[in-house]
Amino acid sequence: MKEKLEKILEEVDYWKDDLMIRIRPTGRVEIPPDYPVERLFQNLRMWEEMLSVLIERFSGDTLLASQEVNNKCNTLFKVNYGALYFGLKCTVISLFCPRT
């Protein structure tokens, strides 16, 4: 995943640098007629798709990790609650039903 993000960042930097040199001191952007604007738009669409896939994958991994932690906590709670319940029950029984 990191490699894909770095690749996107490199391509974005390339386009950013290429477009920055076309900004004049007046603030006007001068793009020649043969500039590959369509290729830039294609790259933008491709980056959007790649980022969407990476976000979905990251979200799924995060959700799965959270569910695993939640399941572990739930199991620990049940074990601790069961031990506490069993301990209290034994204490109450021994108070009211002493063994002689």
N, C-alpha and C positions, 0 to 999 in steps of 0.2 A: 504494500500500500504506500509506503514511504517513497519508493522509487517512482511510482506513478505521480504522486504529488510533486516530487522534485522535477519530473519531466514537464508537467503542466507549468510549474513556476518558471522553468527555463524558457519555455515557449512564450509565456506572458512577458517575461523580461525582454525577450528578443523584439516582440511587437511594440512594447512600451518604448524601448530605445529607438526603434525605427520611427515611431510616430513622434517622439520628442524632438528629433532633429528637424522635423517639418513645421514646428511651431515657430512663428516669427516673433520678433520683439513686440510687435503690435498686438500679439495674441491671436493673430489669424493663422489658421492651419492651411498650409499649401500642400495639397496632394496632387501629384501629377495624374493625368488621365489614364496612364497605363499602370497605375498602382494596383496591386492585387487585393482590392477590397473584398472581393468575393471569397478569396482564400482566407482572409481574416475572419469573415463571418462563419465560414465552414469550421475554422479552428475554434471559434467561440462556441458553436453548437457542440463540437466534439468535447471540449472541456466541460461544458455543462453536463453532458451525458456521463462522462467519466466521473465527475464529482458526485453526481446523483448516485451512481453505482457505489462509489466509495462510502458515501454517507449512509446508504442503506446497509451496506456490509458492516460499517462501524456501529450503527445503531443496533443491528442484530446481535453483534458480538457483545456490546454493552448490556443489552437486555438479557442475553443468555448468562453473562457473568453475574448480573444482579439477581437473576432467578436462582442461580447456584448458591450464592451467598444467603439469599432468603431461605432456601431449603435447609442449609446447614444451621442457620439460626433457629429455624422452626424445630428441627430435630433436637438441638441442644435445649431449647425451651421445654419440649416434651419430656426429655430425659430428666432435666432439673425439676420440672413440675411434678413428674411422677415420683421422683425420689422424695421431694418435699411432702407430697400427699401421702405417700406410703409411710414416711417417718412420722407425720402427725397422726395418722390413723393408728399406728402402732403405739404411740404415746397415749392417745386417748383410750385405746383398748386396755392398755396396761393400767391406766388410772382407774377405770371403772370395773375392770375384770382382773384384779390382781391374781397372780398364781400363788397358790399356797402349798 
